[in-house]
Amino acid sequence: MKFTGPLEIGAVSLLSTATIRQWMATLDCRAEFGDPTVDPVHPDYRGAKIYVFWHENILLPLFLRGYSNISMLLSRHDDANVLDRVARMMGFGVVRGSTFHGGSVALRQLAQRAQEENLTITPDGPRGPRRRLAPGCVFLASTLGIPIVAMGLGYAHPWRVGTWDRFAIPKPFTRARAIVSRAIHVPADIDRDALEWHRAGVERLLVQLSDEAERWACSGERRAGEVRLRKEPSRVARRAARLPALSGVSLEDELRRCAVLPVAETHERPAA
């Protein structure tokens, strides 16, 4: 449902923010990190990142990592007006627009924010197809020299809304799980073939991490490297994001570490 009037947007945003805070606080949230320092609340965190996760799971990072020096890219469509207000009230910066198709204004804003902030993008938003990664986040990582962090998120048997993304609403007092990649370096000035190879690879990685997080949440198993996640602001993100970004690992190395199936032959690794 679209809300366009300022009073409507304001009222619905206030109600939504209060509900998210109370609802999500009932969850048991745990994560497994390829590198725990990619979390902006970690004391050894440094350098800006581009965090990507599927649109259907936006509630979890929205709740957990407000006030952690992160700006969120949202579409200019009217259906994102409420989310814009909610994100700001939850402690996120907001940029409206696109990173790839006609998004020169948004790209300039993101480039400016990236000088001292993290960025987060739902790469299948705002209207899908579901779990199909648009190339904007890869293009942005290459252009700005900022690594990508893929976040696979999942809940234990959530309710699903009949939207294009099958938006997930976790049931109260159940489990939420996150499996988070290491920081992934995207080379500068990549050509069209390299852009597509990285796009397809990050998509496969994000699909696998998300499926694994959902299985973990449903099973309730304990993992040796798991950490409990708490809703907390970052005390280091603003200062540390201004430091030079760490280059990160190659996408090929991260795909191998996570045992992701090779990218299809139609997307062979471009020659260096």
C-alpha positions as semicolon CSV with decimal commas, in nm:
position;residue;x (nm);y (nm);z (nm)
1;M;0,000;0,000;0,000
2;K;0,128;0,346;-0,093
3;F;0,113;0,641;0,146
4;T;0,173;0,978;-0,015
5;G;0,034;1,238;0,226
6;P;0,281;1,370;0,487
7;L;0,043;1,299;0,775
8;E;-0,018;0,944;0,653
9;I;0,353;0,880;0,603
10;G;0,439;1,023;0,943
11;A;0,175;0,825;1,133
12;V;0,248;0,495;0,959
13;S;0,625;0,546;1,001
14;L;0,596;0,607;1,374
15;L;0,375;0,303;1,421
16;S;0,600;0,085;1,203
17;T;0,917;0,191;1,385
18;A;0,768;0,118;1,727
19;T;0,637;-0,220;1,609
20;I;0,970;-0,324;1,454
21;R;1,158;-0,237;1,772
22;Q;0,925;-0,431;1,998
23;W;0,870;-0,725;1,762
24;M;1,232;-0,785;1,661
25;A;1,353;-0,754;2,021
26;T;1,187;-1,090;2,095
27;L;1,415;-1,279;1,853
28;D;1,719;-1,491;1,934
29;C;1,971;-1,341;1,688
30;R;2,302;-1,513;1,613
31;A;2,560;-1,484;1,337
32;E;2,855;-1,661;1,182
33;F;3,118;-1,431;1,030
34;G;3,385;-1,510;0,773
35;D;3,566;-1,217;0,933
36;P;3,406;-1,061;1,243
37;T;3,578;-0,725;1,182
38;V;3,339;-0,650;0,893
39;D;3,070;-0,582;1,155
40;P;3,067;-0,204;1,219
41;V;3,025;-0,260;1,593
42;H;3,346;-0,467;1,615
43;P;3,628;-0,276;1,789
44;D;3,873;-0,365;1,508
45;Y;3,640;-0,258;1,227
46;R;3,793;-0,014;0,977
47;G;3,723;0,117;0,628
48;A;3,385;0,170;0,462
49;K;3,192;-0,130;0,330
50;I;2,896;-0,195;0,100
51;Y;2,662;-0,437;0,280
52;V;2,423;-0,631;0,057
53;F;2,129;-0,855;0,152
54;W;1,799;-0,952;-0,008
55;H;1,508;-0,710;0,017
56;E;1,284;-0,967;0,189
57;N;1,506;-0,967;0,500
58;I;1,548;-0,595;0,556
59;L;1,390;-0,600;0,904
60;L;1,687;-0,771;1,071
61;P;1,969;-0,528;0,981
62;L;1,726;-0,237;1,016
63;F;1,669;-0,339;1,377
64;L;2,020;-0,449;1,475
65;R;2,256;-0,196;1,321
66;G;2,098;0,146;1,350
67;Y;2,330;0,429;1,450
68;S;2,627;0,244;1,300
69;N;2,717;0,507;1,038
70;I;2,534;0,335;0,751
71;S;2,346;0,498;0,464
72;M;2,077;0,292;0,290
73;L;1,992;0,319;-0,079
74;L;1,615;0,329;-0,137
75;S;1,418;0,374;-0,456
76;R;1,239;0,694;-0,549
77;H;0,908;0,508;-0,579
78;D;0,628;0,623;-0,351
79;D;0,613;0,277;-0,193
80;A;0,952;0,348;-0,029
81;N;0,836;0,669;0,141
82;V;0,745;0,498;0,466
83;L;1,063;0,289;0,466
84;D;1,262;0,611;0,417
85;R;1,116;0,759;0,737
86;V;1,146;0,433;0,929
87;A;1,512;0,390;0,830
88;R;1,593;0,743;0,948
89;M;1,415;0,687;1,279
90;M;1,603;0,360;1,324
91;G;1,936;0,541;1,282
92;F;2,026;0,506;0,913
93;G;2,110;0,766;0,655
94;V;1,906;0,745;0,333
95;V;1,986;0,806;-0,033
96;R;1,697;0,786;-0,279
97;G;1,759;0,666;-0,635
98;S;1,944;0,400;-0,834
99;T;2,312;0,313;-0,861
100;F;2,304;0,200;-1,223
101;H;2,013;0,299;-1,446
102;G;1,984;0,676;-1,463
103;G;2,122;0,704;-1,113
104;S;2,390;0,970;-1,158
105;V;2,251;1,186;-0,877
106;A;2,227;0,890;-0,638
107;L;2,575;0,775;-0,741
108;R;2,723;1,115;-0,658
109;Q;2,546;1,114;-0,322
110;L;2,666;0,763;-0,243
111;A;3,022;0,853;-0,343
112;Q;3,009;1,148;-0,107
113;R;2,862;0,940;0,177
114;A;3,123;0,667;0,120
115;Q;3,402;0,904;0,218
116;E;3,305;0,856;0,581
117;E;3,009;0,617;0,594
118;N;2,917;0,259;0,515
119;L;2,656;0,189;0,249
120;T;2,388;-0,077;0,233
121;I;2,189;-0,193;-0,068
122;T;1,917;-0,451;-0,127
123;P;2,037;-0,554;-0,474
124;D;1,713;-0,718;-0,586
125;G;1,501;-0,415;-0,490
126;P;1,287;-0,225;-0,527
127;R;1,070;-0,448;-0,747
128;G;1,269;-0,759;-0,826
129;P;1,298;-1,015;-0,966
130;R;1,335;-1,180;-0,627
131;R;1,691;-1,282;-0,538
132;R;1,823;-1,155;-0,870
133;L;2,121;-0,930;-0,805
134;A;2,126;-0,607;-1,004
135;P;2,477;-0,495;-1,108
136;G;2,463;-0,160;-0,926
137;C;2,639;-0,272;-0,608
138;V;2,926;-0,428;-0,807
139;F;2,957;-0,118;-1,024
140;L;2,961;0,098;-0,712
141;A;3,225;-0,117;-0,540
142;S;3,447;-0,098;-0,846
143;T;3,397;0,277;-0,894
144;L;3,445;0,379;-0,530
145;G;3,705;0,119;-0,432
146;I;3,492;-0,012;-0,143
147;P;3,457;-0,387;-0,073
148;I;3,126;-0,572;-0,070
149;V;3,006;-0,773;0,230
150;A;2,735;-1,030;0,149
151;M;2,489;-1,099;0,431
152;G;2,280;-1,414;0,421
153;L;1,985;-1,368;0,659
154;G;1,712;-1,607;0,763
155;Y;1,435;-1,671;1,017
156;A;1,281;-1,989;1,156
157;H;0,964;-2,055;0,952
158;P;0,866;-1,688;0,903
159;W;0,537;-1,562;0,770
160;R;0,563;-1,462;0,404
161;V;0,380;-1,167;0,248
162;G;0,239;-1,207;-0,102
163;T;0,471;-0,945;-0,252
164;W;0,726;-0,983;-0,532
165;D;1,003;-1,058;-0,276
166;R;0,793;-1,286;-0,050
167;F;0,877;-1,043;0,230
168;A;0,967;-1,231;0,549
169;I;0,810;-1,147;0,885
170;P;0,970;-1,346;1,168
171;K;0,742;-1,501;1,424
172;P;0,789;-1,360;1,776
173;F;1,031;-1,543;2,009
174;T;1,184;-1,747;1,727
175;R;1,534;-1,757;1,580
176;A;1,706;-1,518;1,338
177;R;2,041;-1,612;1,185
178;A;2,301;-1,433;0,974
179;I;2,593;-1,578;0,778
180;V;2,825;-1,298;0,669
181;S;3,103;-1,309;0,410
182;R;3,444;-1,155;0,432
183;A;3,496;-0,819;0,260
184;I;3,512;-0,885;-0,116
185;H;3,733;-0,670;-0,335
186;V;3,605;-0,570;-0,680
187;P;3,878;-0,448;-0,917
188;A;3,867;-0,090;-1,041
189;D;3,758;0,000;-1,394
190;I;3,614;-0,342;-1,477
191;D;3,469;-0,396;-1,822
192;R;3,122;-0,531;-1,903
193;D;3,228;-0,897;-1,896
194;A;3,404;-0,860;-1,560
195;L;3,106;-0,671;-1,423
196;E;2,873;-0,955;-1,519
197;W;3,110;-1,220;-1,381
198;H;3,122;-1,044;-1,045
199;R;2,747;-0,979;-1,049
200;A;2,671;-1,346;-1,110
201;G;2,924;-1,454;-0,848
202;V;2,796;-1,225;-0,574
203;E;2,440;-1,336;-0,656
204;R;2,533;-1,703;-0,617
205;L;2,715;-1,630;-0,293
206;L;2,423;-1,432;-0,151
207;V;2,172;-1,701;-0,248
208;Q;2,380;-1,974;-0,083
209;L;2,446;-1,776;0,236
210;S;2,076;-1,687;0,263
211;D;1,961;-2,046;0,210
212;E;2,214;-2,166;0,468
213;A;2,104;-1,900;0,720
214;E;1,742;-2,012;0,677
215;R;1,834;-2,378;0,730
216;W;2,034;-2,284;1,039
217;A;1,746;-2,080;1,181
218;C;1,497;-2,361;1,123
219;S;1,721;-2,634;1,264
220;G;1,819;-2,451;1,584
221;E;2,163;-2,614;1,573
222;R;2,460;-2,467;1,758
223;R;2,768;-2,366;1,560
224;A;3,119;-2,346;1,698
225;G;3,186;-1,998;1,564
226;E;2,846;-1,842;1,626
227;V;2,810;-1,511;1,810
228;R;2,501;-1,360;1,966
229;L;2,387;-1,039;1,799
230;R;2,251;-0,752;2,004
231;K;2,087;-0,429;1,896
232;E;2,365;-0,179;1,954
233;P;2,505;0,137;1,799
234;S;2,865;0,139;1,681
235;R;3,115;0,335;1,887
236;V;3,387;0,313;1,622
237;A;3,213;0,321;1,282
238;R;3,226;0,695;1,211
239;R;3,594;0,727;1,294
240;A;3,697;0,393;1,142
241;A;3,503;0,441;0,816
242;R;3,725;0,741;0,739
243;L;4,034;0,520;0,740
244;P;4,148;0,371;0,409
245;A;3,923;0,082;0,310
246;L;4,085;-0,259;0,339
247;S;4,103;-0,422;-0,003
248;G;3,938;-0,749;0,098
249;V;3,961;-1,092;-0,063
250;S;3,884;-1,177;-0,422
251;L;3,537;-1,297;-0,510
252;E;3,690;-1,618;-0,641
253;D;3,851;-1,689;-0,302
254;E;3,527;-1,622;-0,113
255;L;3,324;-1,842;-0,346
256;R;3,575;-2,120;-0,289
257;R;3,574;-2,072;0,090
258;C;3,193;-2,090;0,100
259;A;3,186;-2,389;-0,138
260;V;2,964;-2,203;-0,383
261;L;2,917;-2,377;-0,717
262;P;3,124;-2,219;-0,996
263;V;2,968;-1,940;-1,196
264;A;2,802;-2,077;-1,510
265;E;3,020;-2,130;-1,815
266;T;2,843;-1,841;-1,985
267;H;3,002;-1,617;-1,720
268;E;3,360;-1,744;-1,731
269;R;3,620;-1,556;-1,527
270;P;3,750;-1,268;-1,743
271;A;4,120;-1,267;-1,810
272;A;4,321;-1,035;-1,585
